[in-house]
Each structure stands twice: as structure tokens, then as C-alpha cells.
Amino acid sequence: MNFPPGGVTDATFRRMGERFKVLTGQSLVIDNKPGRGIAAGALNNARPDGHTLGVLGRTQMSLYEQLNGRLPYHPVNDFTWIANITSSYFGLYVPAHSPWQSVQDVIKAAKAKPGSLTYGTAFGHGGLSHVPMEAFTRLAGIEMLHVPFKGDSESIMMLTQGEIHMIVAGGSAMPFVDAGRLRLLAWLAPQRNPRLPDTPTLRELGYPVEVAAPVGIGGPKGMKPEHVRFYEQTFQKLLNEPEVRAFLDENYQRVDFMDSQAFQAWATRQLPIEKEIVTRFNLNNDKKP
């Protein structure tokens, strides 16, 4: 997978790997390959014999567009899209001592001092949480300064130290909410989290934006249909297990199952969206100074 050890995605697939062995009697060995295109390249080069899987999502699509298609594989057509597994809850957080108790408070403060408020995200300029926040600021008629970070841990640290005003982060920020150090104002998700039913979504507040971060599994191009069905059905069974659902819930992820056909269709629709994002935020490598 293209995620480092210790993160939520890594922990999720390791937990599912434990249940996978119980259900099937076969081991699911996790091989972390973080870095630009490393994991996707290894998956593309693997034999389509059903023994090698990988995590698929938006990362390889964005990289493909940033490099103007100069990858040895197509980010959609050269993979077998087996099933989407989860999506994460992302929220808008401020320090617990902040005077802002709501999103409307943030908007009011931003209008009072245009361009003075800062917000951090973990996926860089043009990343999956920067784009919806830009859409939010435009819809709200405000200006805020984006500060990109390498990961949630870095952005959370800067927020708790008072270096920035707010962040968009995943469930890794919730322990700081529980500890009384951060305050969650709203979810950038399609629905409220059942664990925090009183926290609204930006969509409910009149700003139809959200962080779209499906994480699924796939394989090399040309996998046999029976292998695809086996994994598709097995992971669907895993997602129906109370133990797995409880783990996802505890880590502020939600079940977002798509079968192979639906996952492939999503990827096909998403690729031109990634191209538009790369163009809008000038992420094309040939155009960078």
C-alpha cells in the first residue's frame, strides 16, 4: 500500500487482514510502499494471478495528471478495480480556547479581516482537503490563507501550538478533541458521524462541499473474474462484521463499499476531476517554477 506504517489506513488493513485470515484461512501480508507512485507501479508490474493486491484511490490519478501522463501505466485502465472499502470522516477543527464556537463564527471573523485567517491541510496544495476548503471559502464569500502540511500529525501540532487558526483533518485529530485541546466545528462529510450526532456537516450549513477520500483495493490489469468476485465478496463480508465496523467507527471512518463495477465507474468519473484540479491549482510539474 502507498501509506506508511502506523497510520489509520495501515491499521485498518492490518485489522481487516486478521479477520481475512479467519474467514479464508489465507494470510493477507501488508507491504508498505509510501512515496509517489511506488506502490501503484509495483502493483501494475505484478502478475494478475490474484495473489497481489494494492490500495487504490485518488493518489495515482492525481500523480498521473501532474506528470502529464508520463507514467508507465494508465491510472484507471491498467488496474483491476475490485472494491472500495472505506472513506474517512474529515472535520474542521479549531483550538479549544478559540472564541469560535461555530462555522458561522469563523465566517464572521474572516469577513472582518479578509485574508488574515489561516487553515492547514495534510495533503498539500490542491490536495483532497484543500480543494473543498477553497470551494467553501468561495461559497461563504471569505478569504483565508491555506497552509499545507505533510500529514495530520504536523498540522495538529501547529494548531495546538497556535501557529495557525484551524485545520481540516481526519479522525487522528479526535483524541485531541477528547482531551479538551481541540474543538470540532463541522464535518466535511456527506452525513454526520453517529458518535457525534450534534456536530453538523458543512453541507447542512449551506455549503455543499466535502472531502472525498474513498480507499479501496485493486489488482493488476487482467485478473480473472472469479478472483475479483472472491475478494469482492470477502471484503464485503468483512465490512459486515461487528468487530470491523466497531474498529472503523472508533477511527472515524465509515463503510463505503462499492463492488467492482461501481468502483471502476467511480474511478472513470474521478480521473477528469483530478485533471481539472491539477489545472486549477497549477500542479502540473512542467508548469512549476
LUMPA-712554 format. One line per 8 residues: number of its first residue (from 1); their letters; for each residue x, y, z of N, C-alpha, C. Coordinates in Angstrom, 1 decimal, padded with zeros to 4 digits. Layout:
BEGIN
NUM> A> X/Y/Z/X/Y/Z/X/Y/Z | ... $
//
This chain:
BEGIN
1> MNFPPGGV> 000.8/-001.2/000.0/000.0/000.0/000.0/000.9/001.3/000.0 | 000.3/002.3/-000.5/001.1/003.6/-000.6/001.0/004.5/000.6 | 000.7/003.8/001.8/000.6/004.6/003.1/001.7/004.0/004.0 | 002.3/004.9/004.8/003.3/004.5/005.8/002.7/003.7/006.9 | 003.6/002.9/007.6/003.1/002.2/008.8/002.6/003.1/009.9 | 001.6/002.6/010.6/001.2/003.4/011.8/000.0/004.3/011.6 | -000.3/004.6/010.3/-001.5/005.5/010.1/-002.8/004.7/010.1 | -003.9/005.5/010.0/-005.2/004.9/010.1/-005.5/003.9/009.0 $
9> TDATFRRM> -005.1/004.2/007.8/-005.3/003.2/006.7/-004.5/002.0/006.9 | -003.2/002.1/007.3/-002.4/000.9/007.6/-003.0/000.1/008.7 | -003.5/000.7/009.7/-004.1/000.0/010.9/-005.4/-000.7/010.4 | -006.1/000.0/009.6/-007.4/-000.6/009.1/-007.2/-001.9/008.3 | -006.2/-001.8/007.4/-006.0/-003.0/006.6/-005.3/-004.1/007.4 | -004.5/-003.8/008.4/-004.0/-004.8/009.2/-005.1/-005.5/010.1 | -006.0/-004.7/010.5/-007.1/-005.3/011.3/-008.0/-006.2/010.4 | -008.2/-005.7/009.2/-009.0/-006.5/008.3/-008.3/-007.7/007.8 $
17> GERFKVLT> -006.9/-007.6/007.8/-006.1/-008.8/007.4/-006.2/-009.9/008.4 | -006.4/-009.5/009.7/-006.6/-010.5/010.8/-007.9/-011.3/010.5 | -008.9/-010.5/010.2/-010.2/-011.1/010.0/-010.3/-011.9/008.7 | -009.5/-011.4/007.7/-009.4/-012.1/006.4/-008.9/-013.5/006.6 | -007.9/-013.7/007.4/-007.3/-015.0/007.7/-008.3/-015.9/008.4 | -009.1/-015.3/009.3/-010.1/-016.1/010.0/-011.1/-016.6/009.0 | -011.6/-015.8/008.1/-012.6/-016.1/007.1/-012.1/-017.1/006.1 | -010.9/-016.9/005.6/-010.4/-017.6/004.4/-009.4/-018.6/004.7 $
25> GQSLVIDN> -008.7/-018.5/005.8/-007.6/-019.4/006.1/-006.3/-018.9/005.4 | -006.3/-017.8/004.7/-005.2/-017.3/004.0/-004.7/-016.0/004.6 | -003.4/-015.8/004.6/-002.8/-014.6/005.2/-002.8/-013.4/004.2 | -003.1/-012.2/004.7/-003.0/-011.0/003.9/-001.9/-010.2/004.5 | -000.7/-010.3/003.8/000.5/-009.6/004.2/000.5/-008.2/003.7 | 000.8/-007.3/004.7/000.8/-005.8/004.3/002.2/-005.4/004.0 | 002.4/-004.8/002.8/003.7/-004.3/002.4/003.6/-002.8/002.1 | 004.2/-002.0/003.1/004.0/-000.6/002.9/005.1/000.0/001.9 $
33> KPGRGIAA> 004.6/000.7/001.0/005.5/001.3/-000.1/005.1/002.8/-000.2 | 005.3/003.6/000.8/005.0/005.0/000.6/005.9/005.7/-000.4 | 005.4/006.8/-001.0/006.1/007.5/-002.0/005.3/007.7/-003.2 | 005.7/008.6/-004.1/005.0/009.0/-005.3/005.0/007.9/-006.3 | 003.9/007.1/-006.4/003.7/006.2/-007.4/004.4/004.8/-007.2 | 005.1/004.7/-006.1/005.9/003.4/-005.9/004.9/002.2/-005.7 | 003.9/002.3/-004.9/003.0/001.2/-004.7/002.2/000.9/-005.9 | 001.7/001.9/-006.6/000.9/001.7/-007.8/001.8/001.1/-008.9 $
41> GALNNARP> 003.0/001.5/-009.0/003.9/000.9/-010.0/004.2/-000.5/-009.7 | 004.4/-000.9/-008.4/004.6/-002.3/-008.1/003.4/-003.1/-008.4 | 002.2/-002.6/-008.1/001.0/-003.3/-008.3/000.8/-003.5/-009.8 | 001.1/-002.5/-010.6/000.9/-002.6/-012.1/001.9/-003.7/-012.7 | 003.0/-003.8/-012.1/004.0/-004.8/-012.6/003.8/-006.2/-012.1 | 002.9/-006.4/-011.1/002.7/-007.7/-010.6/001.9/-008.6/-011.5 | 002.0/-009.9/-011.4/001.3/-010.8/-012.2/-000.2/-010.8/-011.7 | -001.1/-010.8/-012.7/-002.6/-010.8/-012.3/-003.1/-012.1/-011.9 $
49> DGHTLGVL> -002.4/-012.8/-011.0/-002.8/-014.1/-010.6/-003.6/-014.2/-009.3 | -004.0/-013.0/-008.8/-004.9/-013.0/-007.6/-004.1/-013.0/-006.3 | -002.8/-013.0/-006.4/-002.0/-013.1/-005.2/-001.5/-011.7/-004.7 | -001.6/-010.7/-005.6/-001.1/-009.4/-005.2/-002.2/-008.4/-005.3 | -002.5/-007.7/-004.2/-003.5/-006.6/-004.2/-002.8/-005.3/-003.8 | -003.5/-004.2/-004.0/-003.0/-002.9/-003.6/-004.1/-002.0/-003.2 | -003.8/-000.9/-002.6/-004.8/000.1/-002.2/-004.9/001.1/-003.4 | -006.1/001.3/-003.9/-006.4/002.2/-005.0/-007.3/003.3/-004.5 $
57> GRTQMSLY> -007.1/004.5/-005.1/-007.9/005.6/-004.8/-007.6/006.8/-005.7 | -007.4/007.9/-005.1/-007.2/009.1/-005.9/-005.7/009.4/-006.2 | -004.8/008.9/-005.4/-003.4/009.3/-005.4/-002.8/009.1/-006.8 | -003.0/007.9/-007.3/-002.3/007.6/-008.6/-002.9/008.4/-009.8 | -004.2/008.8/-009.6/-004.8/009.6/-010.7/-004.2/011.0/-010.7 | -004.1/011.6/-009.5/-003.6/013.0/-009.4/-002.1/013.0/-009.9 | -001.3/012.0/-009.5/000.1/011.9/-009.9/000.2/011.8/-011.4 | -000.7/011.0/-012.0/-000.7/010.8/-013.5/-000.9/012.2/-014.2 $
65> EQLNGRLP> -001.9/013.0/-013.7/-002.2/014.3/-014.3/-001.0/015.3/-014.0 | -000.5/015.2/-012.8/000.6/016.1/-012.5/001.9/015.9/-013.4 | 002.0/014.6/-013.8/003.2/014.3/-014.7/002.8/014.2/-016.1 | 001.6/014.8/-016.5/001.2/014.9/-017.9/001.1/013.5/-018.5 | 000.7/012.5/-017.8/000.5/011.2/-018.4/001.8/010.4/-018.5 | 002.9/011.0/-018.0/004.2/010.3/-018.1/004.4/009.3/-017.0 | 003.6/008.3/-017.0/003.8/007.2/-016.1/003.7/005.9/-017.0 | 004.3/004.8/-016.6/004.3/003.6/-017.4/003.0/002.9/-017.4 $
73> YHPVNDFT> 002.0/003.5/-016.8/000.7/002.8/-016.7/-000.4/003.9/-016.7 | -001.6/003.5/-017.1/-002.7/004.4/-017.0/-003.3/004.2/-015.6 | -003.7/005.3/-014.9/-004.1/005.2/-013.5/-005.5/004.5/-013.3 | -006.2/004.3/-014.3/-007.5/003.6/-014.2/-007.5/002.3/-015.0 | -007.2/002.4/-016.3/-007.4/001.3/-017.2/-006.4/000.2/-017.0 | -005.3/000.5/-016.4/-004.2/-000.6/-016.2/-004.3/-001.2/-014.8 | -005.4/-001.2/-014.2/-005.7/-001.8/-012.9/-007.0/-002.5/-012.9 | -007.1/-003.5/-012.1/-008.4/-004.2/-011.8/-009.0/-003.6/-010.5 $
81> WIANITSS> -010.1/-002.9/-010.7/-010.8/-002.2/-009.5/-011.7/-003.2/-008.9 | -011.3/-003.7/-007.7/-012.1/-004.8/-007.0/-013.2/-004.3/-006.2 | -012.9/-003.4/-005.2/-014.0/-003.0/-004.3/-013.5/-001.8/-003.5 | -014.3/-000.8/-003.3/-014.0/000.3/-002.4/-014.4/-000.2/-001.0 | -013.6/000.2/000.0/-013.8/-000.3/001.4/-014.3/000.8/002.3 | -013.6/001.9/002.4/-014.0/002.9/003.4/-013.8/004.3/002.8 | -014.3/005.2/003.5/-014.0/006.6/003.4/-013.8/007.2/004.8 | -013.0/008.2/005.0/-012.7/008.8/006.3/-013.6/010.0/006.5 $
89> YFGLYVPA> -013.9/010.2/007.8/-014.5/011.5/008.2/-013.4/012.5/008.4 | -013.6/013.7/007.7/-012.7/014.8/007.9/-013.5/015.9/008.5 | -012.9/016.7/009.4/-013.6/017.7/010.1/-012.8/019.0/010.1 | -013.5/020.1/010.5/-012.9/021.4/010.6/-012.7/021.7/012.1 | -011.4/021.8/012.5/-011.0/021.9/013.9/-010.4/023.3/014.2 | -010.7/023.8/015.4/-010.0/025.0/016.0/-009.5/024.6/017.4 | -008.6/025.4/017.9/-008.1/025.2/019.3/-009.3/025.3/020.3 | -009.3/024.5/021.3/-010.3/024.6/022.3/-010.6/025.9/022.9 $
97> HSPWQSVQ> -009.5/026.7/023.0/-009.6/028.1/023.6/-010.0/029.1/022.6 | -010.3/028.7/021.3/-010.7/029.7/020.3/-012.0/030.3/020.6 | -012.2/031.5/020.3/-013.6/032.1/020.5/-014.6/031.6/019.6 | -014.2/030.9/018.5/-015.2/030.5/017.5/-015.9/029.2/018.0 | -017.2/029.3/018.1/-017.9/028.1/018.6/-018.7/027.4/017.4 | -018.6/028.1/016.2/-019.4/027.5/015.1/-018.7/028.0/013.8 | -019.2/027.4/012.7/-018.6/027.8/011.4/-019.0/029.2/011.1 | -020.2/029.6/011.5/-020.7/031.0/011.3/-019.7/032.0/012.0 $
105> DVIKAAKA> -019.2/031.6/013.2/-018.3/032.5/013.9/-017.0/032.6/013.0 | -016.6/031.6/012.4/-015.4/031.6/011.6/-015.6/032.5/010.4 | -016.8/032.4/009.7/-017.1/033.2/008.6/-017.1/034.7/009.0 | -017.7/035.0/010.1/-017.8/036.4/010.6/-016.4/037.0/010.8 | -015.6/036.2/011.5/-014.2/036.6/011.7/-013.4/036.8/010.4 | -013.6/035.9/009.5/-012.9/036.0/008.2/-013.3/037.3/007.4 | -014.6/037.6/007.5/-015.1/038.8/006.8/-014.6/040.0/007.4 | -014.4/040.0/008.7/-013.9/041.2/009.4/-012.5/041.5/009.1 $
113> KPGSLTYG> -011.7/040.4/008.8/-010.3/040.6/008.5/-009.9/039.7/007.3 | -010.3/040.1/006.1/-010.1/039.3/004.9/-008.6/038.9/004.7 | -008.4/037.6/004.5/-007.1/037.0/004.3/-006.2/036.9/005.5 | -006.7/037.2/006.7/-005.9/037.1/007.9/-005.9/035.7/008.6 | -007.0/035.0/008.3/-007.2/033.7/009.0/-006.4/032.6/008.2 | -005.8/031.6/008.9/-005.1/030.6/008.2/-005.7/029.2/008.5 | -005.7/028.3/007.6/-006.1/027.0/007.8/-005.1/026.0/007.2 | -004.9/024.9/007.9/-004.0/023.9/007.4/-004.6/022.6/006.9 $
121> TAFGHGGL> -004.0/022.0/006.0/-004.4/020.7/005.5/-003.2/019.7/005.4 | -003.5/018.4/005.3/-002.4/017.5/005.4/-002.0/016.9/004.0 | -002.7/017.3/002.9/-002.4/016.7/001.6/-001.9/017.7/000.6 | -001.4/018.8/001.1/-000.7/019.8/000.2/-001.6/020.6/-000.6 | -001.0/021.5/-001.4/-001.7/022.5/-002.2/-002.4/021.7/-003.3 | -003.7/021.9/-003.5/-004.5/021.2/-004.4/-004.9/019.8/-004.0 | -004.6/019.5/-002.7/-004.9/018.2/-002.1/-006.4/018.0/-001.9 | -006.7/016.8/-001.4/-008.1/016.4/-001.3/-008.9/017.2/-000.2 $
129> SHVPMEAF> -008.2/017.8/000.7/-008.9/018.6/001.7/-008.8/020.1/001.4 | -007.7/020.5/000.6/-007.6/021.9/000.2/-008.7/022.3/-000.8 | -008.9/021.5/-001.7/-009.9/021.8/-002.8/-011.3/022.1/-002.2 | -011.9/021.2/-001.3/-013.2/021.6/-000.8/-013.2/022.8/000.1 | -012.0/023.1/000.8/-012.0/024.3/001.6/-012.0/025.5/000.7 | -011.3/025.5/-000.4/-011.3/026.6/-001.4/-012.8/026.8/-001.9 | -013.5/025.7/-002.1/-014.9/025.8/-002.5/-015.7/026.5/-001.4 | -015.4/026.1/-000.2/-016.2/026.6/001.0/-015.9/028.1/001.1 $
137> TRLAGIEM> -014.7/028.6/001.0/-014.4/030.0/001.1/-015.1/030.8/000.0 | -015.1/030.3/-001.2/-015.8/031.0/-002.2/-017.3/031.1/-002.0 | -017.9/029.9/-001.6/-019.3/029.9/-001.3/-019.7/030.9/-000.1 | -018.8/030.9/000.8/-019.1/031.8/002.0/-018.7/033.2/001.8 | -018.0/033.5/000.7/-017.6/034.9/000.4/-016.5/035.4/001.3 | -015.5/034.5/001.6/-014.4/034.9/002.5/-013.1/034.6/001.9 | -012.0/035.1/002.5/-010.7/034.8/002.1/-009.9/034.3/003.3 | -009.3/033.1/003.1/-008.4/032.6/004.1/-007.1/032.1/003.5 $
145> LHVPFKGD> -006.0/032.0/004.3/-004.7/031.6/003.7/-004.5/030.1/004.0 | -004.3/029.3/003.0/-004.0/027.9/003.1/-002.6/027.6/003.5 | -002.4/026.8/004.5/-001.0/026.4/004.9/-000.9/024.8/004.7 | -000.2/024.3/003.8/-000.1/022.9/003.6/000.9/022.2/004.5 | 000.6/021.0/004.9/001.4/020.2/005.8/001.6/018.8/005.2 | 002.6/018.1/005.7/002.9/016.8/005.2/001.9/015.7/005.7 | 001.4/016.0/006.8/000.4/015.0/007.4/-000.4/015.6/008.5 | -001.4/014.8/009.0/-002.3/015.3/010.0/-001.5/015.6/011.3 $
153> SESIMMLT> -000.5/014.8/011.7/000.2/015.0/012.9/000.9/016.4/013.0 | 001.5/016.7/011.8/002.2/018.0/011.7/001.2/019.2/011.9 | 000.0/019.1/011.1/-000.9/020.2/011.2/-001.6/020.3/012.6 | -001.8/019.2/013.2/-002.4/019.2/014.6/-001.4/019.8/015.5 | -000.1/019.5/015.4/000.9/020.1/016.3/000.9/021.6/016.1 | 000.9/022.1/014.9/000.9/023.5/014.6/-000.3/024.2/015.2 | -001.5/023.5/015.1/-002.7/024.1/015.6/-002.7/024.2/017.1 | -002.3/023.2/017.8/-002.2/023.2/019.2/-001.2/024.2/019.8 $
161> QGEIHMIV> -000.2/024.5/018.9/000.8/025.5/019.3/000.5/026.9/019.0 | -000.7/027.0/018.3/-001.2/028.4/018.0/-000.5/029.0/016.8 | 000.1/028.2/015.9/000.8/028.7/014.7/-000.2/029.0/013.6 | -001.4/028.3/013.6/-002.4/028.5/012.6/-003.8/028.6/013.3 | -004.8/029.0/012.6/-006.1/029.2/013.2/-007.0/028.0/013.2 | -006.9/027.2/012.2/-007.8/026.0/012.1/-007.2/025.0/011.1 | -007.7/023.8/011.2/-007.2/022.7/010.2/-008.4/021.9/009.8 | -008.2/021.3/008.6/-009.0/020.2/008.2/-008.2/018.9/008.4 $
169> AGGSAMPF> -008.8/018.0/009.1/-008.0/016.7/009.4/-009.0/015.6/009.6 | -008.4/014.4/009.5/-009.2/013.1/009.7/-009.4/012.8/011.2 | -009.7/011.6/011.4/-010.0/011.1/012.8/-008.8/011.2/013.7 | -007.6/011.3/013.2/-006.4/011.4/014.1/-006.5/012.7/015.0 | -007.3/013.6/014.6/-007.5/014.8/015.5/-008.4/014.6/016.6 | -009.2/013.6/016.6/-010.3/013.4/017.6/-009.8/013.2/019.0 | -008.6/012.4/019.2/-008.1/012.3/020.6/-007.8/013.7/021.2 | -007.5/014.7/020.4/-007.2/016.0/020.9/-008.5/016.7/021.3 $
177> VDAGRLRL> -009.6/016.4/020.6/-010.9/016.9/021.0/-011.3/016.2/022.3 | -011.1/014.9/022.4/-011.5/014.2/023.6/-010.7/014.7/024.8 | -009.4/015.1/024.6/-008.5/015.6/025.6/-008.8/017.1/026.0 | -009.7/017.7/025.3/-010.0/019.1/025.5/-009.1/020.1/024.9 | -008.3/019.7/023.9/-007.3/020.6/023.3/-007.8/021.2/022.0 | -008.7/020.5/021.3/-009.3/021.0/020.1/-010.8/021.0/020.1 | -011.4/021.8/019.2/-012.8/021.8/019.1/-013.2/021.5/017.7 | -014.2/020.6/017.5/-014.6/020.2/016.2/-015.9/021.1/015.8 $
185> LAWLAPQR> -015.8/021.8/014.7/-016.9/022.7/014.3/-017.9/022.1/013.4 | -017.3/021.3/012.4/-018.2/020.7/011.4/-017.5/019.5/010.7 | -018.3/018.6/010.1/-017.7/017.6/009.3/-017.7/018.0/007.9 | -016.6/017.6/007.2/-016.6/017.7/005.7/-016.9/016.4/005.1 | -018.1/015.9/005.4/-018.6/014.6/005.0/-020.0/014.6/004.6 | -020.5/013.6/003.9/-021.9/013.6/003.4/-022.9/013.5/004.5 | -022.5/013.0/005.6/-023.5/012.9/006.7/-022.8/013.0/008.1 | -023.6/013.2/009.1/-023.0/013.3/010.4/-022.4/012.0/010.9 $
193> NPRLPDTP> -021.4/012.1/011.8/-020.9/010.9/012.4/-021.8/010.5/013.6 | -022.3/009.2/013.6/-023.2/008.8/014.7/-022.6/008.9/016.1 | -021.3/009.0/016.2/-020.7/009.1/017.5/-020.9/010.5/018.1 | -021.0/011.5/017.1/-021.1/012.9/017.5/-022.3/013.5/016.7 | -023.5/013.1/017.0/-024.7/013.4/016.3/-025.0/014.9/016.3 | -024.5/015.7/017.2/-024.8/017.1/017.3/-023.9/018.0/016.5 | -022.8/017.4/015.9/-021.9/018.1/015.0/-022.4/018.1/013.6 | -022.7/019.3/013.0/-023.2/019.4/011.7/-022.2/019.1/010.6 $
201> TLRELGYP> -022.7/018.9/009.4/-021.8/018.9/008.2/-021.9/020.3/007.6 | -020.8/020.6/006.8/-020.9/021.9/006.0/-022.0/021.9/005.1 | -022.4/020.7/004.5/-023.5/020.7/003.6/-024.8/021.1/004.3 | -025.0/020.6/005.5/-026.2/021.0/006.2/-026.2/022.5/006.5 | -025.1/023.1/006.6/-025.0/024.5/006.9/-025.1/025.4/005.7 | -025.3/024.8/004.6/-025.5/025.5/003.3/-024.3/025.6/002.4 | -023.3/024.8/002.7/-022.0/024.8/001.9/-021.8/023.4/001.4 | -022.3/023.0/000.2/-022.2/021.6/-000.2/-020.8/021.2/-000.7 $
209> VEVAAPVG> -019.9/021.1/000.3/-018.6/020.6/000.0/-018.2/019.5/001.0 | -017.4/018.6/000.5/-016.9/017.5/001.4/-015.6/017.0/000.9 | -014.9/016.3/001.8/-013.6/015.7/001.4/-014.0/014.3/000.9 | -013.7/014.0/-000.4/-013.9/012.7/-001.0/-012.6/011.9/-001.0 | -012.6/010.9/-000.1/-011.4/010.1/000.0/-011.7/008.6/000.1 | -012.3/008.0/-001.0/-012.5/006.6/-001.0/-011.2/005.8/-001.0 | -011.1/004.8/-000.2/-010.0/003.9/-000.2/-010.4/002.5/-000.4 | -009.9/001.9/-001.5/-010.3/000.5/-001.9/-009.2/-000.3/-002.3 $
217> IGGPKGMK> -009.5/-001.5/-002.8/-008.5/-002.5/-003.1/-008.6/-002.8/-004.6 | -007.5/-003.1/-005.2/-007.5/-003.5/-006.6/-006.3/-004.4/-006.9 | -006.1/-004.7/-008.1/-005.0/-005.6/-008.5/-004.5/-005.2/-009.9 | -003.5/-005.9/-010.4/-003.0/-005.6/-011.8/-004.1/-005.9/-012.8 | -004.0/-005.2/-013.9/-004.9/-005.4/-015.0/-005.0/-006.9/-015.4 | -006.2/-007.4/-015.7/-006.3/-008.8/-016.3/-006.6/-009.8/-015.2 | -007.0/-009.5/-014.0/-007.3/-010.5/-013.0/-008.5/-011.3/-013.5 | -008.5/-012.6/-013.2/-009.7/-013.4/-013.5/-010.9/-013.0/-012.8 $
225> PEHVRFYE> -012.1/-013.0/-013.4/-013.3/-012.6/-012.8/-013.6/-013.4/-011.5 | -013.2/-014.7/-011.4/-013.5/-015.4/-010.2/-012.7/-014.9/-009.0 | -011.4/-014.5/-009.3/-010.6/-013.9/-008.3/-011.2/-012.6/-007.8 | -011.7/-011.8/-008.7/-012.3/-010.5/-008.4/-013.5/-010.7/-007.5 | -014.3/-011.7/-007.9/-015.5/-012.0/-007.1/-015.2/-012.5/-005.7 | -014.1/-013.3/-005.6/-013.7/-013.8/-004.3/-013.4/-012.7/-003.4 | -012.5/-011.7/-003.8/-012.1/-010.6/-003.0/-013.2/-009.7/-002.7 | -014.0/-009.4/-003.7/-015.1/-008.5/-003.6/-016.1/-009.0/-002.5 $
233> QTFQKLLN> -016.4/-010.3/-002.6/-017.4/-010.9/-001.6/-016.8/-011.0/-000.2 | -015.5/-011.3/-000.2/-014.8/-011.5/001.1/-014.8/-010.2/001.9 | -014.4/-009.1/001.2/-014.3/-007.8/001.8/-015.6/-007.3/002.2 | -016.6/-007.6/001.4/-018.0/-007.2/001.8/-018.4/-007.9/003.1 | -018.1/-009.2/003.2/-018.3/-009.9/004.5/-017.6/-009.3/005.6 | -016.3/-008.9/005.4/-015.5/-008.3/006.5/-016.2/-007.0/007.0 | -016.7/-006.2/006.0/-017.3/-004.9/006.4/-018.6/-005.1/007.1 | -019.2/-006.3/007.0/-020.4/-006.5/007.8/-020.2/-007.1/009.2 $
241> EPEVRAFL> -018.9/-007.4/009.5/-018.6/-007.9/010.8/-018.7/-006.8/011.9 | -019.4/-007.0/013.0/-019.4/-006.0/014.0/-018.1/-005.5/014.5 | -017.1/-006.5/014.6/-015.8/-006.1/015.1/-015.1/-005.1/014.2 | -015.2/-005.4/012.9/-014.6/-004.5/011.9/-015.3/-003.1/011.9 | -016.6/-003.1/011.9/-017.4/-001.9/011.9/-017.1/-001.1/013.2 | -016.9/-001.7/014.3/-016.6/-001.0/015.5/-015.2/-000.4/015.4 | -014.3/-001.1/014.8/-012.9/-000.5/014.6/-013.0/000.7/013.7 | -013.7/000.6/012.6/-013.8/001.8/011.7/-014.5/002.9/012.4 $
249> DENYQRVD> -015.5/002.7/013.2/-016.2/003.7/013.9/-015.3/004.4/014.9 | -014.5/003.6/015.6/-013.6/004.2/016.6/-012.5/005.0/015.9 | -012.2/004.8/014.7/-011.2/005.5/014.0/-011.8/006.6/013.0 | -013.0/006.9/013.2/-013.7/007.9/012.4/-013.6/007.6/010.9 | -013.9/006.4/010.5/-014.0/006.0/009.2/-015.4/005.4/009.0 | -015.9/005.4/007.8/-017.2/004.9/007.5/-017.2/003.8/006.4 | -018.0/002.9/006.5/-018.1/001.8/005.5/-018.6/002.5/004.2 | -017.9/002.3/003.1/-018.2/002.9/001.8/-018.0/001.9/000.7 $
257> FMDSQAFQ> -018.7/000.8/000.9/-018.5/-000.3/-000.1/-019.0/000.0/-001.5 | -018.2/-000.3/-002.4/-018.6/-000.3/-003.9/-018.1/-001.6/-004.5 | -018.9/-002.3/-005.2/-018.4/-003.5/-005.8/-017.5/-003.1/-007.0 | -017.0/-004.1/-007.7/-016.0/-003.9/-008.7/-016.5/-003.0/-009.8 | -017.7/-003.2/-010.3/-018.3/-002.4/-011.4/-018.5/-000.9/-010.9 | -019.0/-000.8/-009.7/-019.2/000.6/-009.2/-017.9/001.3/-008.9 | -016.9/000.6/-008.4/-015.6/001.2/-008.1/-014.9/001.6/-009.4 | -015.0/000.8/-010.4/-014.4/001.1/-011.7/-015.1/002.4/-012.3 $
265> AWATRQLP> -016.4/002.4/-012.2/-017.2/003.5/-012.7/-016.8/004.8/-012.0 | -016.6/004.7/-010.6/-016.2/005.9/-009.9/-014.9/006.4/-010.3 | -013.9/005.5/-010.5/-012.6/005.8/-011.0/-012.6/006.5/-012.3 | -013.4/006.0/-013.2/-013.5/006.6/-014.6/-014.1/008.0/-014.5 | -015.0/008.3/-013.6/-015.6/009.6/-013.4/-014.6/010.5/-012.7 | -013.8/010.0/-011.8/-012.9/010.8/-011.0/-011.7/011.3/-011.7 | -011.2/010.6/-012.7/-010.0/011.0/-013.4/-010.1/012.3/-014.0 | -011.1/012.7/-014.8/-011.1/014.1/-015.3/-011.3/015.1/-014.2 $
273> IEKEIVTR> -011.9/014.8/-013.1/-011.9/015.7/-012.0/-010.5/016.0/-011.4 | -009.7/015.0/-011.3/-008.3/015.2/-010.9/-007.6/016.0/-011.9 | -007.8/015.9/-013.2/-007.2/016.7/-014.2/-007.6/018.2/-014.0 | -008.8/018.4/-013.7/-009.3/019.8/-013.5/-008.7/020.4/-012.3 | -008.5/019.6/-011.2/-007.9/020.1/-010.0/-006.4/020.5/-010.3 | -005.7/019.6/-011.0/-004.3/019.9/-011.3/-004.2/021.1/-012.1 | -005.1/021.3/-013.1/-005.0/022.6/-013.9/-005.4/023.8/-013.1 | -006.4/023.7/-012.3/-006.9/024.9/-011.5/-005.8/025.3/-010.5 $
281> FNLNNDKK> -005.1/024.4/-009.9/-004.2/024.8/-008.8/-002.7/024.8/-009.4 | -002.6/024.7/-010.7/-001.3/024.8/-011.3/-000.3/023.8/-010.7 | -000.7/022.5/-010.6/000.1/021.4/-010.1/000.9/020.7/-011.1 | 000.7/021.0/-012.4/001.4/020.4/-013.4/002.9/020.6/-013.3 | 003.6/019.5/-013.2/005.1/019.6/-013.0/005.8/020.5/-014.0 | 005.3/020.4/-015.3/006.0/021.2/-016.3/005.8/022.7/-016.1 | 004.8/023.1/-015.3/004.4/024.5/-015.1/004.9/025.0/-013.8 | 005.5/024.2/-013.0/006.0/024.6/-011.7/007.3/025.4/-011.9 $
289> P> 007.5/026.5/-011.2/008.7/027.3/-011.3/009.9/026.5/-010.8 $
//
